[in-house]
Amino acid sequence: MPPLFHPHLVNGPFDDPGLYVDFLFGRRAVLFDLGDTAPLPPRKVLRLSHIFVSHTHVDHFIGFDRVVRLCLGREKRLHLLGPPGFVDHVAARLAGYTWNLVETFPTDFTVAAAELHPDGSVHSAEFHCLAAFSRENERRDPAAGGVLLDEEAFRVRSVFLDHGIPCLAFALEEKSHVHILKNRLREAGLPTGAWLAELKRAILGGRDDGEPFRAWWREGGKECEAWFPLGELRERFTKTVAGQKIVYVTDAAPTTENRRLIVELAAGADYLFIEAPFLDEERERAGERCHLTARIAGELARDAGVARVVPFHFSPRYTGRESLLRDEVERAFRG
């Protein structure tokens, strides 16, 4: 069963944080944190629909300018979401450039920025290229349970962690995965086609099993169709399983409350991408800088019951000694 999400770190473990998640067959991707994006080719940047930023320290937000530059002149709407004050940060970055010629562009690239607040509200604003990226359409909406994005097939949840400032951690969760049993389709003489995507949507949408469902396809230059109860198609030709879960955690003080929140967010994840800047022998130093240690990262992965833990955001002081950090994470993870 092919996974929907294909995640990979944008940079090496000593470089700027960033997790790129490509969508199978979706012609889109999302990005967690916006550090140096130079390793991403333009075609990958242009696939992005949403960027989730944990906080605006320079190594987590320096890539914003390159993304804007690549999107200019295109009819594209890019969503950016971050912690309190994030809309102001986006506005300030856009205001740092002169936009006197953009009114001649035939397209309107739009930046839709939003910030989550601890009270559960989301403050958002739009910045349109054709309006010289002036601030427009401000509004405030609720975000129940820290959900920043909720689509038919997946959602993105977040929690606030303490990094001396509010810092967001994120969970990308596929709601469920409908697998088409193609061998059974062949046995029944039913072809594959676009109707199967609609079937998946009907099942994920919870439509009634007794509802008539139309299967359609082209054969010999003509359109053919057959009608079935939705429940029959679901039982005979599909299998629904738990969806993927990918969690991204970086820049968090080693506090008891942070640990609790991370374990709850990451519970049962397929992947936990988590910072591991320091060895545990430097726990005091890590605490002073509001970061985790490699041992704590591994313990959190173990306590959350994740399938895979991927450490990153290593301190430069361990250059040439990367294996020490990875080994400490792995030992704690395996118990």
Stockholm file with secondary structure:
# STOCKHOLM 1.0

chainA/1-335         MPPLFHPHLVNGPFDDPGLYVDFLFGRRAVLFDLGDTAPLPPRKVLRLSHIFVSHTHVDHFIGFDRVVRLCLGREKRLHLLGPPGFVDHVAARLAGYTWNLVETFPTDFTVAAAELHPDGSVHSAEFHCLAAFSRENERRDPAAGGVLLDEEAFRVRSVFLDHGIPCLAFALEEKSHVHILKNRLREAGLPTGAWLAELKRAILGGRDDGEPFRAWWREGGKECEAWFPLGELRERFTKTVAGQKIVYVTDAAPTTENRRLIVELAAGADYLFIEAPFLDEERERAGERCHLTARIAGELARDAGVARVVPFHFSPRYTGRESLLRDEVERAFRG
#=GR chainA/1-335 SS CCCSEEEEESSCTTSCCCEEEEETTTSCEEEECCSCCTTSCHHHHTTEEEEECSCCSHHHHTTHHHHHHHHTTSCCEEEEEESTTHHHHHHHHHHTSCCTTGGGCSSCCEEEEEEECTTSEEEEEEEEGGGTTCEEEEEEEECGGGEEEECSSEEEEEEEEESSSEEEEEEEEECCEEEECHHHHHHHTCCCSTHHHHHHHHHHTTCCTTSEEEEEEEETTEEEEEEEEHHHHHHHHEEEECCCEEEEECSCCCCHHHHHHHHHHHTTCSEEEEECCBCGGGHHHHHHTTCCBHHHHHHHHHHHTCSEEEEECCCGGGTTCHHHHHHHHHHHHHC
#=GC SS_cons         CCCSEEEEESSCTTSCCCEEEEETTTSCEEEECCSCCTTSCHHHHTTEEEEECSCCSHHHHTTHHHHHHHHTTSCCEEEEEESTTHHHHHHHHHHTSCCTTGGGCSSCCEEEEEEECTTSEEEEEEEEGGGTTCEEEEEEEECGGGEEEECSSEEEEEEEEESSSEEEEEEEEECCEEEECHHHHHHHTCCCSTHHHHHHHHHHTTCCTTSEEEEEEEETTEEEEEEEEHHHHHHHHEEEECCCEEEEECSCCCCHHHHHHHHHHHTTCSEEEEECCBCGGGHHHHHHTTCCBHHHHHHHHHHHTCSEEEEECCCGGGTTCHHHHHHHHHHHHHC
//
